[in-house]
Amino acid sequence: MKHVTKLLGLLLLFSAFAMTVSAPAQAKKDFTVSTSSKPYKNKYVKNPVYNKYTKHYLTLRSYLDEMSKKGGGTLTIQKGTYNISNALLVPSNVKIVLQDGVVMNKIGNSHTKKLKAGHVMFECVRTSRINKKGVVGKYNGEKNIQIIGEGTVIMNLSGCNKSEAIRVPHCQNVLIDNITFTNLRDGHFIEATASKDVTIQNCTFKNNLNGERCAINLDTPDKVTNGFNGKYSKFDKTPVLNVTIQNCGFYNLHRGIDTHRFSPNKYHTNVQILGCTFKDSVQSPIMMLNWKNAVIKGNTFDTVKGWSTNNIQKEKFAIYMRGGVIDPIISENQINGVYMPFYAKGHKEAAGDIAARYAATYNSISAASIESMKNNTLGDNCILRYFAINHKNTLYIAKSEKHYDKYYLEPVQAQ
């Protein structure tokens, strides 16, 4: 009998322990909101910052903050138009489902002096960190975040200049799927900074209204280059790692995907751009700067505006390797309406630039990489049917062939 009693006691103790261990997972909260929903437990409703311009932001924020306390969950946003004045802060282990018919408008005026409108729609940082200085570094920010559209979902930035739709800093394991981003105004649709294992798929990016920026920016948090300004960052120059952009469309933009600032000896590694379409860019749809082991495969490049201008320095390439590019694989792409398919050079910021203190960054492109670049198909509308790689010390787009080596693409064999 004593043995039975002891066994029963052990079983009860084990059950209690198991319940304690599993409690955080059971605590996760799922919420569904609509345009008419009030904030969680009416938080903010009596606050003077709550008005018709801020109510959608404050409502969604209240549920995301509650999910942060509970360890995550799913937030389902129902059909309707939502005006977002300030950044919706997304914590770890959260899935945001935007149902068919959702339109998210970034607005630039909160109509209250007590809450100045921001420039970001979704920022993958928990509320408890957003106003702290230097608390997040490497890939130790938020993790396991999904922002998923069902059917037709639109994120519209026309209402706010220099705005961003989604910012992903110091994160890991992030998925952005099936969203249409439109009306860029001198900002980025997505900025991924110091993050790893990020997938952007089945999305459309279209319509640049003003400015000369790209749809998706890959960056390092670096106080010298000042490309990222989230004060919660330790500004430790962490590059991105394992970013996949696949089955996306980029239309009528200044540029599709790029890095336009670099930190010395920090390389964005294993960036993959697969099965995407780039049409009607103003300059090269992809600009690589300090990218290592990138794979750009199976994409369609159709028309860089002004491609027929007989001037190499206008930068009307399909892919521009601006500097610090190491062993890319660029193959099986369809290219038409460009001055030249690819161009590679070293890079140093001009004198007087904030980052001019950094030494030049040079390419290291192997014979295998060069062979991969020959395996692409050119249409009829290409001025030059070869790609060029600058001699090491030539840091500009060279007019003369004496400054670069040229490589003709392999002719397509008749079937």
C-alpha positions as CSV (number, residue, x, y, z in Angstrom):
1,M,0.0,0.0,0.0
2,K,2.9,2.4,0.9
3,H,4.4,1.7,-2.6
4,V,1.1,2.5,-4.3
5,T,0.8,5.8,-2.2
6,K,4.3,6.8,-3.2
7,L,3.7,6.0,-6.8
8,L,0.5,8.0,-6.8
9,G,2.3,10.9,-5.2
10,L,5.0,10.8,-7.9
11,L,2.4,10.7,-10.7
12,L,0.7,13.8,-9.2
13,L,4.0,15.6,-8.9
14,F,4.9,14.8,-12.5
15,S,1.5,16.0,-13.7
16,A,1.9,19.3,-11.9
17,F,5.4,19.7,-13.3
18,A,4.1,19.0,-16.8
19,M,1.3,21.5,-16.5
20,T,3.8,24.1,-15.3
21,V,6.2,23.5,-18.2
22,S,3.4,23.7,-20.8
23,A,1.7,26.8,-19.3
24,P,3.5,29.4,-21.5
25,A,2.3,27.6,-24.7
26,Q,-1.3,27.4,-23.4
27,A,-1.2,31.1,-22.4
28,K,-0.9,32.3,-26.0
29,K,-3.8,34.4,-27.1
30,D,-5.7,34.6,-30.4
31,F,-7.7,37.6,-31.4
32,T,-9.9,38.7,-34.3
33,V,-10.4,42.4,-34.9
34,S,-12.4,44.5,-37.4
35,T,-12.5,48.2,-38.3
36,S,-15.2,48.7,-35.7
37,S,-13.4,46.9,-32.8
38,K,-12.4,48.7,-29.7
39,P,-9.0,48.3,-28.0
40,Y,-8.4,45.4,-25.8
41,K,-10.4,45.9,-22.5
42,N,-11.1,49.5,-23.8
43,K,-7.6,50.5,-23.2
44,Y,-6.9,54.0,-24.7
45,V,-10.6,54.8,-25.3
46,K,-10.6,57.6,-22.7
47,N,-7.1,58.7,-23.6
48,P,-7.0,62.1,-25.4
49,V,-4.9,60.6,-28.2
50,Y,-7.7,58.3,-29.2
51,N,-9.5,59.8,-32.2
52,K,-10.8,58.7,-35.6
53,Y,-7.3,59.0,-37.1
54,T,-5.5,56.9,-34.4
55,K,-8.2,54.4,-33.4
56,H,-7.1,51.6,-35.7
57,Y,-3.5,52.0,-34.6
58,L,-4.4,52.0,-30.9
59,T,-6.8,49.1,-31.3
60,L,-4.3,46.9,-33.1
61,R,-1.5,47.9,-30.7
62,S,-3.5,47.0,-27.7
63,Y,-4.0,43.4,-28.9
64,L,-0.4,43.1,-30.0
65,D,0.8,44.3,-26.5
66,E,-1.5,41.7,-24.9
67,M,-0.1,39.0,-27.1
68,S,3.4,40.1,-26.1
69,K,2.5,39.6,-22.4
70,K,1.1,36.1,-23.2
71,G,4.0,34.8,-25.2
72,G,2.4,35.2,-28.7
73,G,-0.6,34.1,-30.6
74,T,-2.5,34.9,-33.8
75,L,-4.1,38.2,-34.7
76,T,-6.6,38.0,-37.4
77,I,-7.5,41.3,-39.1
78,Q,-10.8,41.2,-41.0
79,K,-11.8,42.8,-44.3
80,G,-11.8,46.6,-44.2
81,T,-9.7,49.8,-44.5
82,Y,-7.4,50.6,-41.6
83,N,-5.5,53.9,-41.2
84,I,-2.3,53.4,-39.3
85,S,-0.7,56.5,-37.8
86,N,2.2,54.9,-35.8
87,A,4.2,51.7,-35.8
88,L,2.4,48.5,-34.8
89,L,5.0,46.7,-32.7
90,V,5.1,43.0,-33.4
91,P,6.6,40.7,-30.7
92,S,7.9,37.2,-31.0
93,N,5.8,34.2,-31.7
94,V,3.0,36.2,-33.4
95,K,1.2,35.4,-36.6
96,I,-0.8,38.3,-38.2
97,V,-3.4,37.1,-40.7
98,L,-4.7,39.8,-43.0
99,Q,-8.0,38.5,-44.5
100,D,-9.1,39.1,-48.1
101,G,-10.0,42.7,-48.6
102,V,-7.8,44.3,-46.0
103,V,-6.3,47.7,-46.9
104,M,-3.7,49.1,-44.5
105,N,-3.1,52.8,-45.2
106,K,-0.1,54.5,-43.7
107,I,-1.1,58.0,-42.7
108,G,1.2,60.9,-41.8
109,N,-1.0,62.9,-39.4
110,S,-2.5,61.7,-36.1
111,H,-4.4,65.0,-35.6
112,T,-3.2,65.2,-32.0
113,K,-0.1,67.0,-30.6
114,K,0.2,64.3,-27.9
115,L,1.0,61.5,-30.4
116,K,3.1,62.5,-33.4
117,A,2.6,60.2,-36.3
118,G,5.5,57.9,-37.2
119,H,6.9,56.6,-40.5
120,V,6.6,52.8,-40.0
121,M,3.5,50.6,-40.3
122,F,4.7,47.3,-38.8
123,E,7.9,47.1,-36.7
124,C,9.1,43.8,-35.4
125,V,10.1,45.0,-32.0
126,R,8.2,44.5,-28.7
127,T,6.8,47.5,-27.0
128,S,9.1,47.1,-23.9
129,R,12.2,47.6,-26.1
130,I,11.1,50.3,-28.6
131,N,12.2,53.3,-26.5
132,K,15.2,51.8,-24.8
133,K,18.7,52.6,-26.1
134,G,21.1,49.9,-27.3
135,V,19.3,46.9,-26.0
136,V,19.1,44.7,-29.1
137,G,22.1,43.3,-31.0
138,K,23.1,40.5,-33.4
139,Y,20.0,38.3,-34.2
140,N,18.7,38.5,-30.6
141,G,15.6,40.5,-31.3
142,E,12.1,39.1,-32.1
143,K,11.7,35.7,-33.6
144,N,9.0,33.5,-35.2
145,I,6.9,36.2,-36.8
146,Q,4.5,35.7,-39.7
147,I,2.6,38.5,-41.6
148,I,0.4,36.7,-44.1
149,G,-2.2,38.0,-46.5
150,E,-5.2,35.9,-47.6
151,G,-6.6,36.8,-51.0
152,T,-6.0,40.5,-51.9
153,V,-4.3,42.5,-49.2
154,I,-2.9,46.0,-49.7
155,M,-0.4,48.0,-47.8
156,N,-0.5,51.5,-49.1
157,L,2.2,54.2,-48.3
158,S,0.8,57.1,-50.3
159,G,-0.3,59.0,-47.2
160,C,3.1,59.3,-45.6
161,N,6.4,60.5,-47.1
162,K,9.6,58.6,-46.2
163,S,7.6,55.7,-44.8
164,E,8.1,52.0,-44.5
165,A,5.5,49.2,-44.5
166,I,7.5,46.5,-42.5
167,R,10.7,46.9,-40.6
168,V,12.6,43.7,-39.6
169,P,15.5,44.6,-37.2
170,H,17.7,42.0,-35.4
171,C,15.1,39.3,-36.0
172,Q,15.1,35.7,-37.0
173,N,12.6,33.4,-38.6
174,V,10.3,35.9,-40.2
175,L,7.8,35.2,-43.0
176,I,6.0,37.9,-45.2
177,D,3.6,36.3,-47.6
178,N,1.0,37.3,-50.2
179,I,0.8,41.1,-49.7
180,T,0.6,43.9,-52.3
181,F,2.7,46.9,-51.4
182,T,1.9,50.1,-53.3
183,N,2.8,53.8,-53.6
184,L,6.3,54.1,-52.3
185,R,7.3,57.7,-51.2
186,D,11.0,58.0,-50.7
187,G,11.2,55.1,-48.2
188,H,11.2,51.3,-48.4
189,F,8.3,48.8,-48.5
190,I,10.4,46.4,-46.4
191,E,13.6,47.0,-44.5
192,A,15.5,44.0,-43.2
193,T,18.4,44.9,-40.9
194,A,20.7,42.5,-39.1
195,S,18.2,39.7,-39.4
196,K,18.4,36.0,-40.4
197,D,16.1,33.4,-41.9
198,V,13.7,35.9,-43.5
199,T,11.4,34.8,-46.3
200,I,9.4,37.2,-48.5
201,Q,7.3,35.4,-51.0
202,N,4.3,35.8,-53.3
203,C,4.2,39.6,-52.8
204,T,3.8,42.4,-55.3
205,F,5.6,45.7,-55.0
206,K,4.5,48.5,-57.2
207,N,4.4,52.3,-58.0
208,N,7.1,54.6,-56.9
209,L,5.5,58.0,-56.3
210,N,8.7,60.0,-55.4
211,G,12.2,59.5,-54.3
212,E,15.0,57.1,-55.5
213,R,14.8,54.3,-53.0
214,C,14.2,50.5,-53.4
215,A,11.3,48.3,-52.5
216,I,13.3,45.9,-50.3
217,N,16.4,47.2,-48.5
218,L,19.0,44.9,-46.8
219,D,21.1,46.9,-44.3
220,T,23.5,46.8,-41.4
221,P,22.8,48.9,-38.3
222,D,25.8,51.2,-38.4
223,K,26.0,54.7,-36.9
224,V,28.6,55.8,-39.5
225,T,26.4,55.0,-42.5
226,N,23.2,56.1,-40.6
227,G,21.1,53.8,-42.8
228,F,19.0,52.5,-39.8
229,N,17.8,54.7,-36.9
230,G,16.1,52.4,-34.4
231,K,17.6,53.5,-31.1
232,Y,17.0,50.1,-29.5
233,S,19.7,48.7,-31.7
234,K,23.3,48.3,-30.5
235,F,24.4,49.4,-34.0
236,D,26.8,46.4,-34.1
237,K,26.9,46.2,-37.9
238,T,25.3,42.8,-38.0
239,P,24.6,41.8,-41.7
240,V,21.6,39.9,-42.9
241,L,21.8,36.1,-43.3
242,N,19.7,33.7,-45.2
243,V,17.1,36.0,-46.8
244,T,14.9,34.5,-49.5
245,I,12.8,36.6,-51.8
246,Q,10.8,34.4,-54.1
247,N,7.8,34.5,-56.5
248,C,7.4,38.3,-56.1
249,G,6.7,41.0,-58.7
250,F,8.3,44.5,-58.8
251,Y,6.7,47.0,-61.1
252,N,7.2,50.7,-61.9
253,L,9.8,51.3,-59.1
254,H,13.1,53.1,-58.9
255,R,14.8,49.9,-57.9
256,G,13.6,46.5,-56.6
257,I,16.1,45.1,-54.1
258,D,19.3,46.7,-52.9
259,T,21.9,47.6,-50.3
260,H,23.1,51.1,-50.7
261,R,25.4,51.4,-47.6
262,F,28.0,49.0,-46.3
263,S,30.0,48.3,-43.2
264,P,33.6,47.1,-43.8
265,N,34.0,43.3,-43.8
266,K,30.4,42.7,-43.1
267,Y,28.7,40.7,-45.8
268,H,25.0,40.0,-46.3
269,T,25.2,36.2,-46.9
270,N,23.1,33.7,-48.7
271,V,20.6,36.2,-50.2
272,Q,18.4,34.3,-52.7
273,I,16.2,36.0,-55.3
274,L,14.2,33.3,-57.1
275,G,11.4,33.3,-59.6
276,C,10.7,37.1,-59.4
277,T,9.6,39.6,-62.1
278,F,11.1,43.0,-62.4
279,K,9.5,45.4,-64.9
280,D,9.9,49.1,-65.6
281,S,12.5,50.0,-63.1
282,V,14.2,53.4,-63.3
283,Q,17.6,52.0,-62.5
284,S,19.0,48.5,-62.1
285,P,16.3,46.4,-60.4
286,I,18.9,44.6,-58.2
287,M,21.9,46.4,-56.7
288,M,24.3,44.3,-54.6
289,L,26.8,45.8,-52.1
290,N,28.7,43.5,-49.8
291,W,26.7,40.5,-50.7
292,K,28.3,37.0,-50.3
293,N,27.2,33.8,-52.0
294,A,24.0,35.3,-53.3
295,V,21.8,33.2,-55.7
296,I,19.8,35.1,-58.3
297,K,18.1,32.5,-60.4
298,G,15.0,32.0,-62.6
299,N,13.9,35.7,-62.6
300,T,12.6,37.9,-65.4
301,F,14.0,41.4,-66.0
302,D,11.9,43.3,-68.4
303,T,12.8,46.9,-69.2
304,V,14.9,49.4,-67.2
305,K,13.5,52.7,-68.3
306,G,15.9,54.6,-70.7
307,W,17.8,51.4,-71.5
308,S,18.4,52.4,-75.1
309,T,20.3,55.6,-74.1
310,N,23.8,54.9,-75.3
311,N,25.5,55.8,-72.0
312,I,26.9,53.1,-69.7
313,Q,27.0,55.5,-66.8
314,K,23.2,55.8,-66.7
315,E,23.2,52.5,-64.8
316,K,20.6,50.7,-66.9
317,F,21.7,47.1,-66.0
318,A,19.6,44.2,-64.9
319,I,21.9,43.6,-61.9
320,Y,24.5,46.1,-60.6
321,M,27.3,44.7,-58.5
322,R,28.3,47.9,-56.9
323,G,31.1,46.6,-54.7
324,G,32.1,43.9,-52.2
325,V,30.3,41.2,-54.0
326,I,31.7,37.7,-53.4
327,D,31.0,34.7,-55.6
328,P,27.3,35.2,-56.7
329,I,25.5,32.6,-58.7
330,I,23.4,34.5,-61.4
331,S,21.8,32.1,-63.8
332,E,18.7,31.0,-65.8
333,N,17.3,34.6,-65.8
334,Q,15.4,36.1,-68.7
335,I,16.7,39.6,-69.5
336,N,15.3,42.2,-71.9
337,G,15.3,46.0,-72.2
338,V,18.6,46.8,-70.5
339,Y,21.8,48.5,-71.6
340,M,23.9,45.7,-70.3
341,P,22.9,42.6,-68.3
342,F,25.3,42.9,-65.4
343,Y,28.0,45.3,-64.3
344,A,30.5,44.8,-61.4
345,K,32.9,47.4,-59.8
346,G,34.5,48.2,-56.5
347,H,33.0,50.9,-54.3
348,K,34.0,53.8,-52.0
349,E,31.7,56.6,-50.8
350,A,32.6,60.0,-52.3
351,A,34.6,62.5,-50.4
352,G,32.3,64.5,-48.1
353,D,29.9,61.6,-47.6
354,I,29.1,60.5,-44.0
355,A,30.7,57.1,-44.7
356,A,33.7,58.3,-46.7
357,R,36.0,57.2,-43.8
358,Y,35.5,53.6,-44.8
359,A,38.0,52.1,-47.2
360,A,36.8,50.8,-50.6
361,T,35.1,47.4,-50.8
362,Y,36.1,45.2,-53.7
363,N,34.5,42.2,-55.5
364,S,35.8,38.7,-55.4
365,I,34.1,36.9,-58.3
366,S,35.3,33.4,-59.1
367,A,35.5,31.7,-62.4
368,A,32.5,29.5,-61.4
369,S,30.5,32.7,-60.7
370,I,31.4,34.1,-64.1
371,E,30.4,30.9,-65.8
372,S,27.0,31.0,-64.1
373,M,26.5,34.6,-65.4
374,K,26.9,33.3,-69.0
375,N,23.9,31.0,-68.4
376,N,21.2,33.7,-68.9
377,T,19.0,34.5,-71.8
378,L,19.0,37.9,-73.4
379,G,16.1,39.3,-75.5
380,D,16.5,41.5,-78.5
381,N,16.4,44.8,-76.6
382,C,19.9,44.9,-75.1
383,I,22.5,47.4,-76.3
384,L,25.5,45.3,-75.1
385,R,25.3,41.6,-75.0
386,Y,28.1,41.0,-72.6
387,F,28.6,41.8,-68.9
388,A,31.5,43.7,-67.5
389,I,33.7,43.3,-64.4
390,N,36.0,46.3,-63.5
391,H,39.7,46.0,-63.0
392,K,40.2,46.1,-59.2
393,N,41.3,49.7,-58.9
394,T,38.5,51.2,-61.0
395,L,35.8,52.3,-58.6
396,Y,33.4,53.9,-61.1
397,I,31.3,52.8,-64.0
398,A,33.8,53.0,-66.7
399,K,33.1,54.3,-70.2
400,S,36.2,52.7,-71.7
401,E,36.6,48.9,-72.1
402,K,40.2,49.2,-71.0
403,H,39.0,49.5,-67.4
404,Y,37.0,46.3,-67.3
405,D,36.9,42.7,-68.6
406,K,33.9,41.7,-70.7
407,Y,32.2,38.3,-70.9
408,Y,29.7,37.4,-73.6
409,L,26.6,35.4,-72.6
410,E,26.5,31.9,-74.2
411,P,24.4,31.8,-77.3
412,V,21.1,30.0,-76.9
413,Q,21.3,26.6,-78.7
414,A,18.5,25.8,-81.2
415,Q,16.2,23.1,-80.0
